[in-house]
Amino acid sequence: MEKPIVAISIPTGIGANIGGYAGDFGYIAREFAKDFHVIINPNAVNGGILSAINYDMSYLEGYLFDDFLRGNIEITPKKPYETNKIGIIFDCAIPQNIINVHLNTLSALKMVQGIETIAIEYTKEPVGVELEIQNGISVGKLKNPNVLLESASKLIKLGVQAIAVVCFFGEDSEDENYACANGIDPIGGIEAVISHLIAREFKIPVAHAPAFIDIDISSKIENPKVASELISSTYLPCIMQGLSIAPLISSKGEISYKDVEYLIVPNDALGSSAVLSSIENNIKIATVKNETILNVTQEKIGFSADLCFESYEQCLTTIKRKIKTKI
């Protein structure tokens, strides 16, 4: 790996002021990727029909992100023009007209970008997505999680290297605060539950896109942080683009946690597994002022970060300088 490596954590469903909306961390991730290979959460770069992902980023689902920093797995990034064989799971509860929109989306991705789906599985029973907000944090549960595991198992036997999942969310879970970029993503928590379920079981790149009964494109002018969700009737394109170049997961890869120069995290979201594993494994931690709903600060966990910044721009400039000096 020619570039130094950083991991940037933007946990989903916690209302991060930067990165808690619709790919609104994407432009920042791209700035970091000019100088670093960036290990990044999908939700930080996913933006509906748009994606900020490129080959200088490793698109790593949240459970796998944490497992990587624990030292349980290693990754091998895709080289330019290499792509994964992608399989897709559709919740059988999705109405056929909505399925058809997603199938047209897959066809468009293949024709325009060469991103091909090699297999499709429909769940035997509805997944049963249930949304919840607990203590201001987006969570949720699934009535039939095993149908997702069964479908994923079938896809893996067919040779897929990454899995896209589309579950039915019924009516659009519109949240006025979120639309104004002043609240949490109401579906972020349950999306994490869905992707964690498959990633934990099969150690394979996975990402989720919701399907709603309403596929109309909005004509309302909203906050730029959520604008990318308003210009598409499906959120499938961004996850397919990310999964197409997601890294290979293995016990012995090109990059391990020992290669990470810094884990970069919001300054009040320090209670995550990623942070605790990094502390245990002596990975340097840089915090950035980026308000979330959590308010888990250095003082509350009795820990002092290696570096603290007021902005991601300041963080990038300083870390770049420190690494060049070290070299």
N, C-alpha and C positions, 0 to 999 in steps of 0.2 A: 504494500500500500504506500504510494508516493506521498500522499497528503497526511498530515497529522489528523487524529480522529477525536471528535467530540460527540457526546451524547446530549441531546436536548429533550427534556421531559416537559410535556404540556399535558397533564392528566385531563381526561375528558369528563364532562359533567360537573365540574367544580367552579364554573363561571369565571375562568381566567380572563382578565381584562384584555390580554393579548393572547390569541390562540384558542379562546374558548368559544369561537363562533364558527364561521364557515370558511375555513382555510385562511383565516386572517393572519396566521403566522407565516404563511407561505413565502411572502416577499422577504421576510427576515431569514427564513431557512435558506433561501437562495443566496443571500448575501454571505452567510456563513459558509455555504458550499463552494464559494469561490476560492476559499483558502483552506477548508477542512473537508474531510469526509464526515458527513453528519448522520448519526444514528437518530432517527426521528419517529415520533408517534404518528400514525396515519391521520388522526383527527387534526393534527397541526397543519397539514398540507392539503387535506381534502376540501374541495370547494364545489360540490355538486357536479356540474358539467366541466369544471376546471380543476386542474391539479398543479401544484407547484413542484412535484417530484421531478428529480433528474438522477442521472447515474452517479452523482457525487453524494447521494443520500441513500441510506439503508432504511427502507420502509418497514418498521418493525412493530407489529401489534403489541399492545400494552403488556400482556402476560409474558410474551417472548422478550420484550424490552427488559422487564424485571428479571426474567430468568437468565438473560445474558449478563446482566450486572451481578447476579448471584454467582456467576461462574459455572452454571449448569449447562450452558450451550455456547457455541461459537458460531460465527457467521462468515459466509463468503459472498461478498457483493457481486452483483452481475457486472460484467464488463460491457462497455458500450456496444449496443446492437444485440446483445444477448437478451432473450426474453424467456419467461416461464410459460409452461403449459398450464392454463387456468381452467379450473372446473367451477361451476356455479350451482348453488342450491337455491331453489325457489320454494318459498312457503306455499303449500297447496291452497292456502286460504286466499291468496291473491286472485282477484277477479281476472277473467281471461283478457278483457280489454286492457287491463294494466300490465298483464304479462306480455301482451303484444307490443306495448310501448318499449318494454325492456328488451324484448327480442330484436326489435328494430334498432335499439341502441347497440346491442352486441354486433349486429350486422354492420352498423356504421363504424364502430371501432375497428372491426376487421378490415373494412374497405379503406378507411382513411389512414389508420395507424398500424395496421397489420397485427393488432392485438386479437388473438384468436381464442375462443372458448372451445376446448376439445371435448367437453362433456357437460351435460346438464342433468341434474337430479331434482325431482319434485318430492317434497316430503310426503310420507304416507298419510299423515294427519296434520291438521293445523298446528303450528308452533305454539300459538297462544301467547302473544306478547302482552304483558301487563306493565304499564308505566306507573312509576311512583316518584314522589319527591319527599325525601326524608331529611329533616333538619337543613333544608335549603339545598340539598345535594340530589342530583338526578340519579335515581336507581331504578329498579324494576325486577321482574321475574318472568320466567317462561313456564307455561303449563305443561308442555311436552318437549323438554330439552333433548330427550333421547332420539327424537326423529331427526334432529340436526346431526347428531353423531352417526346415526345409521347412514344418512345420505353422504356425509363426509367420508365415511369408511368406503363406500362404493366408489366415490370419485378417486380416492387414493389408490384403490386397486386398479383403476383404469390409467394410472400413471400421471395424475395431475401433480403439479409442483406448488400450486397456490390455490386457495379457495375463496371465491366471492359468495357472500350470503345475502339474500334479499328476503326479508320477513315482512309480513303484512301488519301495518300499524293502524289500519282503519281510517278514521277521520284524521285530517291533518291536525297534529298536536301543536297548533299555533299558540305561541306565548307572546303577549304584547311586550313584556320587558325584554325578552330575548330578541324580538324583532327590532327593538330600539337599541340593541347592544348594551343592555343594562340588566342582564340576568343570565341564568344558566340555560344550557341547551337541554330542553326537557326530555330528549330521547337519548342523550349521550350516555347515560348510565346503563340503560338496558342494551344499547349497542355494544358497550364494553362486555357485558355479561355474555352476549352471543358470541363475540369473537374470542373471548377468553376460554369459553367452553371447548371450542374446537382446537384452538392453539394449545391448550393444556394437554388435551388428549393425544393429539397427533404431531405436535411440534412442526407445524407447517404454517407458512404465511397465510393470514386470513384477514378479511375486512368485511364490514357489513354496510349495506345501503338499505334504507327503509323504503317501503312501498306504501303509498297512501291511496285512498279511494279517489281523491281529487288530483288530477294531473294537469290542471290549468296552470299556465305560466302567469305569475303575478304582474300586474301593470303598476303596482304601487311603488313609489320611491321610498326606500327604506335606508337604514344605516348601511354604509359601505361594507361594514364587517359581515353582514348577512346577505349582501347583494348576490353573491354567487348561487345562493339557494333559490333565488327568485327567477333565474333565467333558464331553468331546465325543469322538465316534468319528471325526471328521474335523477337519482344521485349515483347511479351506477358508473358513469364515465370516470369519475375521479378514483374510485377504488380499483377499477380495472387497470387504469394507468399505473397506479401504485403497485398493484400486485404483479403486473407484467415484469417489473424489474426488482421485485423484492428479493432479498438475499437468500441464499441456501442456508438452512438451519442444520447443524450437525454437532457432533461431540468434538470434532476436530476440524476447525475452519481456518480461514485466513486471518480473522480478527477475533480476539478474545477480550475480555474486560481489562486485561493487563495492558492493552494497547490504547485505551481511552485516556486522553490527556485531562479532560474535565467532563463532569456531568453538570449541565447547566439547568437550573430549576427556578421556578417562581419563589420569591423570598418568603412567602407565607404558606408554602405547600411542601414542608420538609418532613412530613410523617410517612411518606410513601415507601414502598418496598425498594424502589430504585435508589432512594436516598440512603436508607438504612443499610442496604447491601454495599453501596459505594463507600460508606463510612467504614464498614467492616473490612472491605477489600482495599482500603487505602487509595481509592480513586479521589482525586481532588474535586472539590465541589465549588461551583460558582453560583451565587444567587443573584437574581435580577428582580428589581422592583416590578411586580406584575400581580396585582391584587386578585385573590381568589376568595371563595366563600370559606375556606378552611381556617385561615389564621393560625397555622401551625408554624411558628417562627423558631429561630435559633434559640431564643431565650426559653421557649416552652419545652424544647427537647434537650436543652443543656449541651449545645453543640455550636462550634464556631466554624463557619465556612472558610474556605481558603481565600476566596475573593468575593466581594459584594459590589454590585453595580446598581446605578440608577436607571440604566437603559440597556437594551440589547446591543445597541450601537456601541456604547462604551465597553460592554463586555467583549464584543468581537475585536475591537481595536486593541484592547489591553491583552487579551489572551494571545492574539496573533503576535504581538510584540514580544511577549514573554517566551513563546515557543521559538520564535526566530532567534532570540538572544541565547536560549538554551542550546540550539543547534550550532 
